[in-house]
Amino acid sequence: MNLDDFEAHLNHIAPGFRCYECGDQDEKLAFIARVDNRICPAANASMLVLMEHLLGSVSEAMKPFYMKHDGVLMYDDRLETKWSGGLFRSAGIKFFPIENWEQNTQDMQNMLSDMGWQSDDMPNGMIRGVAFGEIPHSGNYFAVETEGTNVGKVFYIDHDDCQGEPIAQSFQEFLDSIVLDPADFMNRHGCYTRYSDGITDIQWIPQQYVADLGS
């Protein structure tokens, strides 16, 4: 695949997921969640300069994406419901705007420190990685390594079970893995995305992506 394939995926007219109820052992697809992709405008010149400063040589692989949109929220639920005492709207994957990368990366490093990781025993992707995205409401990050033997590889920084192995060998491979099977991607990375029917408090787990649900 290439970036054009990802762009086509982002621009599906009426995307959604067939979902099953959380706790249903049979995983019966009993609800359709309609979602939107919320796309930010292209990064301006100063943000692209900041990207080059933060990523070094890796910026060349990621720049085409951010020249189209400086941040994306994918699979945003059209409905919200009241879970855990407040209004909650689920989403699937978030790409941070470049201007937030430094703070997001600091937050990621603080999380790792709170978990007891020391710089000497952290895998490289956790030491020098730049946090560019997350699965919303998970507390976990997607980070790209900027130096060393893992340069350009993407890591999933999980606060429950930090792994030292990359989940993608490149940023493009990361994008490809989303497009290939969005529901599987989200479920493999914690299954945090749960959709709402807007009426009950049932959490609906996405199982099958549908590009066009129609009107």
PyMOL commands that set and color helices and strands:
alter all, ss='L'
color gray80, all
select helices_A, chain A and resi 3-10+45-66+98-114+124-127+148-150+171-180+182-188
alter helices_A, ss='H'
color red, helices_A
select strands_A, chain A and resi 16-21+29-39+72-77+81-83+86-88+93-95+130-134+141-144+154-157+204-210
alter strands_A, ss='S'
color yellow, strands_A
deselect
rebuild
show_as cartoon
